């Protein structure tokens, strides 16, 4: 103990300098959006490599489960091919003639119990991934790319109080906003559906057409229960997700090939 105290006394100036430097850096990052973005990207690269190593070890011991997942996915894809794109409610159909490309990746750090969840995937800018690309699973949607590095990316999950995704009732033109109230990681909420709409428990909810991020009609979940909001002019709907958010491994990142043209056109209106 005395040696530790002697060490601190001998190096008090250097330790004080490091302490003050860290405080200064912290204030700089918090007060400047540019430095904040650079810090997030750098930490994303560092933590991404750590998570990748950890995932490689755990993946080795779950190869059989992964093989089963891949076999089931291949079976669904073959069914889609044989049926020319006709998908079951529990599958994700990507039309080969659509303006979307699909990039595969794996979750190397999942997060579902916080108010703001940010899973990490093992694909980044080197694979063509950019911010604001949609991320889906075999059973539904996961979220939207929020930050990227060369080999990794962070996803803003649908289990995030900042997340708002366009969604609609299947076989209907009525759409609303998909949000999360943080109460249950397998239940999200659909808001802004007018009370005149005929809805019932068990109805399917899918992605809407009012987004350039996700293709239309990707399954999200089914209506668990619903009630009128405080003004009683629209519904507050609880959606039971198709995807178990605590058990996500393989994901697909959706690239809209027309996104640049769409954004340029929207800028003219703005």
Secondary structure, DSSP 8 states (H G I E B T S, - for coil): -HHHHHHHHHTHHHHHHHHHHHHHHHHHHHH-HHHHHHHHHHHHHHHHHHHHHHHHHHHHTTHHHHHHHHHHHHHHHHHHHHTTT---TTS----TTSSEEEEEEEEEE---SSSEEEEEES--GGGT--TT-EEE-SSSEEEEEEEE-SS-EEEEEEEETT--EEEEETTSS-EEEEE--SS-TTEEEEEEEETTS---TT-EEEE-SS-SSS-TT-EEEEEEEEEE-TTSSEEEEEEEESS-TTS--EEEEEEETTHHHHHHHHHHH-
